Amino acid sequence: MTDSVEKTNDSGRVNRRNLSGVYIFHQFDNEESREPICFEDCPDEKQSEWLNTLDPDAVKHLAKHLAKTVRAIGDEFNLVAACNHVLSPGYWENLTQKMQKIFKQKT
């Protein structure tokens, strides 16, 4: 996955897709005030900043909500991944260990 890039529309305003319904306040550089912006439309730095404020249960809830959103979008537009990506052995174990380290740092 690549870092998010703030894409703008013809008026110079950052595009907002508002897909997940998970809103946080953010102010883009070219805008006058903070506005509620969907999580996926915020820059990576803002996403990280906000995620670092959540407790483990909130992160789990967010993950489930985003999974439902992705599933609904896929179902609506009949989308299926075009590649057969095979995860390396130990992928989930490594991911779990990384997440546990993050949560231990917060407590």
C-alpha positions as CSV (number, residue, x, y, z in Angstrom):
1,M,0.0,0.0,0.0
2,T,1.3,3.5,-0.8
3,D,1.2,6.6,1.3
4,S,-1.9,8.7,0.8
5,V,-1.6,11.7,-1.5
6,E,-3.9,14.7,-1.1
7,K,-5.6,15.0,-4.4
8,T,-7.5,18.1,-5.2
9,N,-10.5,18.9,-7.3
10,D,-10.7,21.8,-9.8
11,S,-11.4,24.3,-7.0
12,G,-8.2,23.3,-5.2
13,R,-10.1,21.6,-2.3
14,V,-8.9,18.2,-1.2
15,N,-11.2,15.5,-2.6
16,R,-13.4,13.9,0.1
17,R,-14.9,10.5,-0.6
18,N,-16.6,10.2,2.7
19,L,-16.9,6.4,2.4
20,S,-16.4,5.1,5.9
21,G,-18.5,7.5,8.0
22,V,-15.7,7.7,10.5
23,Y,-15.1,11.4,10.9
24,I,-12.3,13.3,12.7
25,F,-11.6,17.0,12.7
26,H,-8.7,18.1,10.4
27,Q,-7.6,21.3,8.6
28,F,-5.8,21.0,5.3
29,D,-3.1,23.5,4.6
30,N,-5.1,25.3,1.9
31,E,-8.3,25.6,4.0
32,E,-9.4,28.2,6.6
33,S,-10.8,26.0,9.4
34,R,-10.9,22.5,10.7
35,E,-13.8,20.4,9.4
36,P,-15.0,16.8,10.0
37,I,-13.2,14.7,7.5
38,C,-13.5,11.0,7.0
39,F,-10.6,8.9,8.3
40,E,-9.6,7.6,4.9
41,D,-9.6,11.1,3.4
42,C,-7.1,12.4,6.0
43,P,-3.3,12.4,5.4
44,D,-1.3,9.6,6.9
45,E,0.1,11.8,9.6
46,K,-3.4,12.8,10.9
47,Q,-4.5,9.1,10.7
48,S,-1.5,8.1,12.8
49,E,-2.0,10.9,15.3
50,W,-5.7,10.0,15.8
51,L,-5.0,6.2,16.0
52,N,-2.5,6.8,18.7
53,T,-5.3,8.2,20.9
54,L,-7.5,5.1,20.7
55,D,-7.5,2.3,23.1
56,P,-7.3,-1.3,21.8
57,D,-11.0,-1.9,21.8
58,A,-11.6,1.3,19.8
59,V,-9.0,0.1,17.2
60,K,-10.8,-3.3,17.0
61,H,-14.1,-1.5,16.5
62,L,-12.6,0.7,13.8
63,A,-11.1,-2.3,12.0
64,K,-14.4,-4.1,11.9
65,H,-16.2,-1.0,10.7
66,L,-13.7,-0.4,7.9
67,A,-13.9,-4.1,6.9
68,K,-17.7,-3.8,6.6
69,T,-17.2,-0.6,4.5
70,V,-14.8,-2.3,2.2
71,R,-17.0,-5.3,1.9
72,A,-20.1,-3.1,1.1
73,I,-18.2,-1.2,-1.6
74,G,-17.0,-4.5,-3.1
75,D,-20.5,-5.9,-3.0
76,E,-22.0,-2.8,-4.5
77,F,-19.6,-2.6,-7.4
78,N,-18.9,-6.4,-7.7
79,L,-15.2,-5.8,-7.1
80,V,-12.8,-8.7,-6.8
81,A,-9.0,-8.5,-6.3
82,A,-7.2,-9.0,-9.6
83,C,-4.1,-10.7,-8.0
84,N,-3.4,-13.8,-6.1
85,H,-1.3,-12.4,-3.3
86,V,0.1,-15.1,-1.0
87,L,1.1,-13.9,2.4
88,S,4.6,-15.0,3.6
89,P,4.8,-17.5,6.5
90,G,4.5,-15.8,9.8
91,Y,2.8,-12.7,8.4
92,W,-0.1,-12.6,10.9
93,E,2.2,-13.5,13.8
94,N,4.5,-10.6,12.9
95,L,1.6,-8.2,12.5
96,T,0.1,-9.3,15.9
97,Q,3.4,-8.8,17.6
98,K,3.8,-5.3,16.1
99,M,0.2,-4.4,17.2
100,Q,0.9,-5.7,20.8
101,K,4.0,-3.5,21.0
102,I,2.0,-0.5,20.0
103,F,-0.6,-1.1,22.6
104,K,2.0,-1.8,25.3
105,Q,3.6,1.6,24.6
106,K,0.2,3.3,25.1
107,T,-0.4,1.8,28.5
